[in-house]
Amino acid sequence: MWQEIISALKAMDFNRLQQIIRGIDAITFLKDPWVIGAIVVISIVLIIRRMEKGLITFLSVPALWVLFEKTVQGDIDLEKSGHTVLLFAGGFLLIAGINIYVHFIR
């Protein structure tokens, strides 16, 4: 996957890059040891620099990505659509509520 992304960037083939990004599964991507290592290093740097707001925002992006991919993306089943919409709305409100609290209220 990484080699395909790098080769598409070197060739400036943005259509191919877009196809690669569309094909990435969020859970598989976030389980990659390099991604986990990068997230841990960036989180430690943000904690050391006492940038709690930046840390919350940084960790909210993958959370929203996984939430979006697991609820909105995929096959639309009319029987499950009400459940998935409620799950997406609840998860989004929780993540947005935490961000609002940390950025504005606290």
C-alpha positions as CSV (number, residue, x, y, z in Angstrom):
1,M,0.0,0.0,0.0
2,W,2.7,2.5,1.0
3,Q,4.7,1.7,-2.1
4,E,1.7,2.3,-4.3
5,I,1.1,5.6,-2.7
6,I,4.7,6.7,-3.0
7,S,4.8,5.6,-6.7
8,A,1.6,7.5,-7.5
9,L,3.0,10.6,-5.8
10,K,6.3,10.4,-7.7
11,A,4.4,10.0,-11.0
12,M,2.0,12.8,-10.0
13,D,-0.9,10.4,-10.9
14,F,-3.6,11.8,-8.7
15,N,-6.3,9.7,-10.2
16,R,-4.5,6.6,-9.2
17,L,-3.8,8.1,-5.7
18,Q,-7.5,8.8,-5.3
19,Q,-8.3,5.2,-6.2
20,I,-5.8,3.9,-3.7
21,I,-7.1,6.1,-0.9
22,R,-10.7,5.1,-1.6
23,G,-9.7,1.4,-1.3
24,I,-8.1,1.9,2.1
25,D,-9.9,0.3,5.0
26,A,-9.7,2.5,8.1
27,I,-9.3,-0.3,10.6
28,T,-6.6,-2.1,8.5
29,F,-4.8,1.2,8.0
30,L,-4.9,2.1,11.7
31,K,-3.6,-1.4,12.7
32,D,-0.4,-0.9,10.6
33,P,2.5,-0.8,13.0
34,W,4.0,2.3,11.3
35,V,0.8,4.2,11.7
36,I,0.5,3.2,15.3
37,G,4.1,4.2,16.0
38,A,3.5,7.6,14.3
39,I,0.4,8.2,16.3
40,V,2.1,7.3,19.5
41,V,5.1,9.6,18.8
42,I,3.0,12.5,17.8
43,S,0.8,12.0,20.9
44,I,3.8,11.9,23.2
45,V,5.2,15.1,21.6
46,L,1.8,16.8,22.1
47,I,1.6,15.7,25.7
48,I,5.2,16.8,26.4
49,R,4.5,20.2,24.9
50,R,1.2,20.4,26.9
51,M,-1.0,20.8,23.9
52,E,-4.1,19.0,25.1
53,K,-6.3,20.7,22.6
54,G,-4.1,19.6,19.7
55,L,-4.0,16.1,21.1
56,I,-7.8,15.8,21.3
57,T,-8.2,17.2,17.8
58,F,-5.4,14.9,16.5
59,L,-7.0,11.8,18.0
60,S,-10.5,12.8,16.9
61,V,-9.6,12.6,13.2
62,P,-9.1,8.8,13.1
63,A,-12.1,8.3,15.4
64,L,-14.3,10.2,13.0
65,W,-12.8,8.4,10.0
66,V,-13.6,5.0,11.6
67,L,-17.1,6.1,12.6
68,F,-17.8,7.3,9.1
69,E,-16.5,4.3,7.4
70,K,-18.3,1.8,9.7
71,T,-21.7,3.5,9.6
72,V,-22.2,5.6,6.4
73,Q,-19.9,3.7,4.0
74,G,-20.9,0.3,2.7
75,D,-24.1,-1.3,1.6
76,I,-27.3,0.5,2.4
77,D,-29.8,-1.8,4.0
78,L,-33.2,-0.2,4.7
79,E,-33.7,-2.4,7.8
80,K,-30.3,-1.4,9.4
81,S,-30.2,2.2,8.0
82,G,-32.1,3.7,11.0
83,H,-29.7,2.0,13.4
84,T,-26.6,3.1,11.6
85,V,-27.8,6.7,11.3
86,L,-28.5,6.8,15.0
87,L,-25.1,5.2,15.7
88,F,-23.4,7.7,13.4
89,A,-25.2,10.7,15.0
90,G,-24.5,9.5,18.5
91,G,-20.8,8.9,17.8
92,F,-20.5,12.2,16.0
93,L,-22.2,14.1,18.9
94,L,-19.9,12.4,21.4
95,I,-16.7,13.2,19.5
96,A,-17.9,16.8,18.8
97,G,-19.0,17.2,22.4
98,I,-15.6,16.3,23.7
99,N,-14.0,18.7,21.2
100,I,-16.3,21.5,22.1
101,Y,-15.8,20.9,25.8
102,V,-12.0,20.9,25.5
103,H,-11.7,23.8,23.1
104,F,-14.4,26.2,24.3
105,I,-15.8,25.4,27.8
106,R,-12.7,24.3,29.7
